[in-house]
Every structure is written in C-alpha cells, then in structure tokens.
Amino acid sequence: MSQFASGKIDGVKKLTLLEVTFWRALVLVAVFGLWQLVSGRLIDEFWISNPYDIFTRLWQLATSGMLWIHSWATLWQALLGLMLALPIGIALGIFLVAFPRTAVAVDPYLMGLYSLPRIALAPLFVIWFGIGLMSKVMLVFSLVVFVFVLNTRQGLLEVDRDLISLMKTMRATRRYIFRRVQMPSILPWLIAAFRINVGLALIGSVIGELLGSNRGLGWYIEHSGGRLDTTGVFAGLIALMVLALLINEAVSAVERKVLRFQKRV
C-alpha cells in the first residue's frame, strides 16, 4: 500500500487500515453526493451529467460485457508498451552510464526527444504501423521509455562511489558489483519510474484509440462525446480512473516485495 494507506504520513499520527478506508470512503461519498446535489439544480445535467446516471451506465456496460472489452483493450495496449519500454529503457540507461562520453554527446538530443510532444508523432505511427494494435503500443512506448532511461541513469549515478571503490579494493568483479550493489540501488528508481509511467501509458493508449480504433475506453469516450452523451464520457473517464488506481495498487504491491528483497540483500 501507499504511505497513506499504511498510515505513515509525516506529521500525522498513524492510521489503521480501517480508519484510512473510512476517510477515503467519506471523501468519495461527499464528492459524489455534492455532484448529485448540484446536477440539475445549479448546473444543467447536459454539462456534468449526474452520478446516478453514470453508475447506471457503467452497470449496463458491465452486464453487457462491453466494459470489460473496452477496459482490456486500453489496458493491454498500455501494458505492452510498458513491458517493451522497461528492458530497452534500462539497457539504454546502463549504456549511457557505462559510456559517459557517448552520454555527453547524445544528452541534448535525448532530452529534445523526451520533450517532444508525442501526440505530434502519432500520425507518423499510424503511417508506419497502421491503425491496429502496433501503432498504439509504439505510441505508449515512446511516452514511457525515456522515463525508464533517465531514472535508470540517474539511479546508477547516485550509487555510493565509496562503496563501489571499496568493492573494487576487495577484488570484486564488475559483474558482481553490478549485480549486488548497483542493481539493488536502482530498484527504487525503477519503481518510481513505473509509477510515473502508469499514467503516461494510459494516456498513450487513449490517444492511440482517439486516432483510430473500434474499441477501448478512449474510443468509447470519443464516441460518446461525438453523440453529445455526457454520461458516457464521464462513465469512460471514471472507468479509466479506476483502471489507473488498480494498476497503481499492483505497483505498490510489487514495491513492498522489492523493499523486502532489498532488506534481505
């Protein structure tokens, strides 16, 4: 769980899981209650719909199976892009640290590519890879790979130089130092990169669906918007948010296992 869920919040007493669940549920009820109260009274439902209609729509999508189909399409594209970017990003980060002169030469171009709005590349991906799965995966890949590269590189640069020197004086091989010192040290950096990339991967997947698709939460949101169906738009957005929360919880579970592994190492 996150530090909030575990009760480890700076300056605030530790909270039990039951207390955290209660306060989170209270916030959720308050937000949706206020939304329901305002909708149709202070603001026309055409603009903001209302929670009852939205959850009714989500229930209809769930019972028909379409919610699963759209959610899985978006999730699968995001996961494929993440899994492709992870090994390539780590390998490039390690390469840049191992060859600092090369890193100095390519650094401005790397940052230029990282800063380039990936939506500008989307038409190229459609031309190169078509409007099928591959163009969406590559769009996700282009969004997340640089975060893995930069975090891997920075994590390796932050490793204690004195510790590495000590290992060398003890005649440890470069492979041993990398496996026992450097890799465990960059694990928190990779977890942080994964947290950042969850949102970016979903953004890339949705953008790809907006460019051309017949399924996915991004497609459903665009389809609903084209029909002036505000309820459908909000239903898609809430489904996306829930998807992101579930992935973040999965990353948190992996993080806890990684931290336990680090302590054993």
N, C-alpha and C positions, 0 to 999 in steps of 0.2 A: 504493500500500500504506500501511498504518498506520505510525506511527513505529517500532513493534515489528518489523514485517516489514522495514523498511528499515535496521534496526539503530541508529536514532537514539534511544537511550534514555539519559536523564540519569544520569550516574554509572556507566554500564556501557559497556564497550568495544563498538565497532561490530561487529555480527554480519553474516556473509554470509547471503544468502538460503538457501543450503544448510543452514547452522547453525540458522537460525530454523526452517526446515521440520523438521529433525531433532528439535529440542527440543519443538516442538509435537506432532509425531507421537509422541514418547516420552511426553508427558503424556497424550495420548489413549489410548495403549496401556495405560499404567499405570492409568488410571481404569477403563477397561472390563475390564481384567484383574482388578483388585480386585473390581469389581462381579460378574464371573462367579464369582470365588472365593467371595465371601460368599453369593451367592444359592444357596439350597437347603441351605447348611451352617449359617450363623449366622442368616440371615433367611429366612423362608418365601418361596418364589417367588411365592406369591399376592400378596404385598405389593409386590415390586420386580421381578418377572419376572427375565429374565437377558439379557445382550447377544446371545447366540446366537439365542434365540427372537425377539428384537426385530428383528435384522437379517434373519432368515429371513422374518419378516412383511413387512418393508419390501421385500425382494426379490420376494415374492409379489405385493404391491401394485404394484410397478414393472412386473413382467412382464405383469400383467393390465391395465395402463393406468390403474388406479384412483388410483395415487399421483399421476400427472400431473393427472388430473381434479380431485382434491381440492386439490392444491397450487396449481393455476392458479386455481381458484375463489377461494381465500383471497388469493392474490397480486393478482388482478385487482381485487377489491374494495378492497384496501389501496392499490393504485396509483391507482385512480380517485379515491379520497378525497384522496390526496396531491396529485394533479395539479389537482384542483378547489380545494384549500386554498391551494396555492402562490401563484397570481396574486391571489386575494382577500386572503390574509394580507399579502402585500407591499403591495398597494394600500391596505389599511387602515392598515398601519404608516406608510406615507408620508403618508397623510391626517392621522394624529394628530400627526406632526411638523410638517406644514405649517400645522396649525391648533391651536396649543398650548392655547388657551382651551377649545376643544372637548375636547381630550385631558384637561385637568384635570377637566372636568365628567363625562366618561364613564369615567374611570380606575377608580373604585371598583366600578362596575358591570361593567366589563370583567374586572377581577380576580375579582369574585364569580362570573361565568360561567366563568372559567378554572378556578376552584377547585371548581366544582360537579361532583360525580362523574357522569360521562357515562352510566354504567350506569343512573342514575335517569331519564335522558331516553330510554332505549332503548324502553320501552313506548309513549311518545309517537311515536317514529319509526315504530314498527310500525303505530300507528293512522293516522298521516299518510301514510306511504309504502307500507304493506303489508309482507308478509314477503319480498318479492322483493329484487332487487339494490339498488334505490334506498335502502331503509332501512339497509342495511349500509354503503353508500357515505356516506350522511349521518352515520352514527354515527362512521365513520372521520374524516370532515371535521370534526365537532365536537370530536374529540380533538386534531387536529393544527393546525387553523387558528390557534389562539391562540399557539402556539409561533412560527409564522411572523410573526404580528403583533408580538409582543413582541421578537423578535430583530431584525426589520427596524427597528422603532422605536429600539431601543437602539443598533443599529449606526449609524443616522443621527445619533443624538445624540452618539456617540463620535467622529464625524469632526472632525478638527482645525479648530477655529474660525478660527485664524490663517490657515490655508491657504485657507479659503473667503473670508475678508476680503481676502487677497492677490489671489485671482482676481477679486473684485469691483472692486478698485482697477485691475485691468488690463482692466476693462470686459467681463468675461466674462458672458454671459447666464446666467440661472438654469437654462435647459435645458442649456447647455454644462457648467456646474458639476455639475449632477446626473448628466450622462452620463459626464463624465471624472473626477470626484472622488468624489461620494457613492456612486454605484452600485458602482464597483470596491472602495470601502471596506467596503461591507456584504456583499460576496460571501462572506467567511469566516463571517460571522454566519449567512448563509443555509445554507451547507454544514453548520454546527454544528446549525442547526435541523432540517435534513434528517436528520442522524444521529440526533437525539433522536426524530424523528417516525417513523423506520422501525419501531422497536419499538411505538410508540403506534398506528401504522396497523395493524400485525398484531394488536395487542390488540383494536382496534375491530372488525376483520374477524372475528376469532374470536368475540367477544361477540355480534356480529350473527348468526353461524351458530348459536350456542347458543340464541338466542331463537327461531329458526325457519329451517330450511334442509333441503335433502336432499343437500347435498354440501359439500365444504370440509374442511380439516383440523380446524377447531373442531367441525364436525358429527361427524367420524369419532372424535374424542376423546370427545365426549359419548356417541356411540353405543356405543363400546367400554366406557366406564365404566358405562353402563346394563346391560351384559351381564356386568359384573364381569370384563372382559377387560383385565387389567393390561398384557399385552403390547401390545395395540392402543393403549392410552393412551400408553405410552412411545414406541411407533412414531410416533404422531402428534406427540408433543412433540419428538422428535428431528428429524422432517421439518420442523417449524416452526423449530427452531433452525438447521437447515441453510439454510432459506429466508432467515432473517434475516441469516445470515453472508454469503450470496451478494449480498443487496441492499446490505449494508454495504461489500462489496468493490467493487460498482458505484459507490457513492457515493464511495469512496476514489479510484477511477479518475477520476471527474468532478472531485474536489478537486484532483488533481495537474494536470489540464488547466487548471483555473481559476487555480491558483497560477502556472502558466507564462504564462497570459494576463495576469495582473496584472503580472508582471515586464516583459512587453513594453509594457504600458501605462505 
